Amino acid sequence: MRCRRCGIPLKIGQNWWVSSSRSRDYVCVACCSARCRDYRRSHLASRKDYDARYYRLHKEAVKARVRTHYERNKAVVLDSQWRYQRRLKEKCIAKFGGECVYCGEEEVPFLTFGHVNEGDGAKHRRETTGSSKFRGGTFYLSLLRGNLNQYPMQLECFNCNNGKRNVSDARREAVLAYGGKCNCCGESQINRLTIGHPRNDGGKHRKITRTEKTFYRHLKKMGYPPAPDGFGIEVQCWNCNAGAEANRGVCPHKERTGVGG
């Protein structure tokens, strides 16, 4: 018995579903998936309309199902979301040339999308995600689709992106007080350095100190202790700081050497 679309031999459990034998659908798994994919693409508008109507009529039930599924499968859902975001970002990076326009950095977690015109970044993210700070799947999808082209962008690493900004006196003093160079890669240019949390608990610490300005003032007021408020901190360059955040808490430098992975 062969697939009636591509002609390859059909074997149950390998390239053919048992359930297909009941409906005499003699099509291999690959061809069946392609057929379903083509059908979804050709009926995309009607499907979106149906989904929107269904959601309006069963809003609370849908939310409850989603919430229950998330609570039961939190680790799987978060892993799936991370992989999806990573795939989108990789496609966007390839579209924009694959490397930092300034230094040639190619490591995906170290790369971001810088706006050529100052101030465009916040406007762009606000229009695509509703937040001037958030950058995620919606933002990447807009880049792949070519939307909002009124904001010219280029591919930059986080070090080069943040290095264009002025360093506040409070941050400069804090960075120098804690060593003045990145604990991971040794970067020492002050405009490329920040204070990071190696245990990835910066979010909890910021709830105490709130904004960036108050964070550095808070450290100064305490006399720059090694573990302020019980949180471990260290000097990190922006690449290592943002790279670890984008790489499940492990900087790609440490991942390559097997440290912290």
Secondary structure, DSSP 4 states (H G I P E B T S, - for coil): -B-TTT-PBP-BTTTB-HHHHHTT----HHHHHHHHHHHHHHTHHHHHHHHHHHHHHSHHHHHHHHHHHHHHSHHHHHHHHHHHHHHHHHHHHHHTTSS-TTT----GGGEEEEESSTTHHHHHHHHHHS-SS--SHHHHHHHHHT--TTS-EEEEEHHHHHHTSPPPHHHHHHHHHTTSS-TTT----GGGEEEE-TTS-HHHHHHHH-SHHHHHHHHHHTT--SSGGG---EEEEHHHHHHHHHTTT--HHHHHHTS--
